[in-house]
Amino acid sequence: MIQQLSVFIENKSGTLLQILELLKNAGIQLVATNIVDTMDYGICRIIATQPDLACTILQEAGMSANLNEVFALQLDNHPGSAASAIAAFAQEGVGIIYLYSFLLGGKGILIFRTDNPKRAEQIIEEEHLPVISQEELAEINH
């Protein structure tokens, strides 16, 4: 599992820029971002090279930020690889709460959270699914 930064932000001009500027000024590299919005606020999910420091910086700036653990798989970049990986969870009744993906270093990266993390870990081990660590993500990104 890796650490993901979740930041609650108001849906108004400049709030996302403020987050990005704070992280830029601290020298923190973003690996991936995902934003989900509602009418009044958004949740900005960030995979960063230094998640603990990123969280501290944003909290000290008065933002509602926290860290949580998510799964990260590194898949071959070809049609069907994501479906095959997710099928292992579906067959065992483990639900995916959210998922986002991106390409990095020629590989597909899946970031996701499940409704049963303990069972998801077992499935990953049993199925020999290719996990990627926080450090590996940062290294590929440089």
C-alpha positions in Angstrom: 0.0 0.0 0.0 1.1 3.6 -0.6 0.1 6.9 1.0 -2.4 9.2 -0.8 -2.9 12.7 0.3 -6.6 13.8 0.3 -7.3 17.6 0.4 -10.8 19.1 0.8 -11.0 22.3 -1.2 -13.6 24.9 -1.9 -14.9 25.1 -5.5 -13.6 28.5 -6.1 -11.0 30.0 -8.3 -7.4 29.8 -6.9 -7.8 27.1 -4.3 -6.2 24.4 -6.4 -3.4 26.8 -7.4 -2.7 27.5 -3.7 -2.2 23.7 -3.1 0.0 23.3 -6.1 2.1 26.4 -5.2 2.7 25.2 -1.7 3.9 21.8 -2.9 6.0 23.4 -5.6 7.7 25.7 -3.1 8.5 22.7 -0.9 10.1 20.8 -3.8 7.5 18.1 -3.7 6.9 16.3 -7.0 3.4 15.2 -7.9 3.1 11.7 -9.3 -0.6 11.8 -9.9 -3.6 13.9 -9.0 -7.4 13.3 -9.2 -10.1 15.7 -8.3 -13.7 14.8 -7.6 -16.1 17.7 -7.0 -19.5 18.5 -5.6 -21.4 21.8 -5.7 -19.5 23.3 -2.8 -16.2 21.5 -2.4 -13.8 19.1 -4.1 -11.6 16.3 -2.9 -8.1 16.5 -4.4 -6.3 13.2 -4.2 -2.6 13.4 -4.6 0.2 10.8 -4.9 3.4 12.7 -4.2 7.1 11.9 -3.6 7.0 13.1 0.0 3.4 12.5 1.3 4.1 13.1 5.0 5.8 16.5 4.3 3.1 17.4 1.8 0.3 16.8 4.3 2.1 18.8 7.0 2.6 21.7 4.7 -1.0 21.8 3.6 -2.3 21.5 7.2 0.0 24.3 8.4 -1.5 26.4 5.6 -4.9 25.8 7.2 -6.2 23.2 4.7 -8.1 20.1 5.6 -5.6 17.4 4.4 -5.0 13.9 5.5 -3.2 10.8 4.5 -4.7 7.4 3.8 -3.4 4.2 2.4 -4.4 3.0 -1.1 -3.3 0.2 -3.3 -1.0 0.7 -6.3 -0.5 -1.8 -9.0 1.9 -1.6 -11.9 0.5 -3.2 -15.0 1.7 -3.9 -18.5 0.4 -1.2 -20.9 -1.9 -3.2 -23.1 -5.7 -3.6 -23.4 -7.3 -5.6 -20.7 -4.6 -5.5 -18.1 -6.7 -3.4 -15.7 -9.7 -5.5 -16.3 -7.8 -8.7 -15.4 -6.4 -7.2 -12.2 -9.8 -5.8 -11.0 -11.5 -9.1 -11.9 -9.5 -10.8 -9.1 -11.2 -8.5 -6.6 -14.7 -8.7 -8.1 -14.6 -12.5 -8.1 -13.9 -12.4 -4.3 -16.7 -9.9 -3.7 -14.2 -7.1 -2.8 -15.7 -3.7 -4.0 -13.6 -0.9 -5.5 -14.6 2.3 -3.8 -12.6 4.5 -6.2 -9.9 4.0 -8.8 -7.8 6.2 -11.0 -5.0 5.3 -13.4 -2.2 6.8 -15.3 0.9 5.8 -17.4 4.3 6.1 -15.9 7.6 4.8 -17.3 5.7 2.9 -20.0 3.6 1.0 -17.4 0.0 1.4 -16.4 -0.5 2.4 -12.7 -3.8 1.7 -10.9 -4.4 3.5 -7.7 -7.5 2.3 -5.8 -9.3 1.9 -2.5 -11.4 -1.1 -1.6 -14.2 -1.8 0.9 -12.1 -4.6 2.4 -8.4 -3.7 2.5 -7.4 -6.8 4.5 -9.0 -9.2 1.9 -7.6 -7.1 -0.9 -4.1 -7.6 0.4 -4.6 -11.3 0.5 -5.9 -11.3 -3.1 -2.9 -9.3 -4.2 -0.6 -11.9 -2.6 -2.5 -14.9 -3.8 -2.8 -13.7 -7.4 0.8 -12.3 -7.4 -0.5 -8.9 -8.6 2.3 -6.5 -9.3 2.3 -3.9 -6.5 4.4 -0.8 -6.8 5.8 1.0 -3.7 5.8 4.7 -2.9 9.6 4.7 -3.4 9.3 3.0 -6.8 6.7 5.5 -8.0 9.0 8.4 -7.0 12.0 6.8 -8.7 10.2 6.1 -12.0 9.0 9.7 -11.9 12.5 11.1 -11.9 
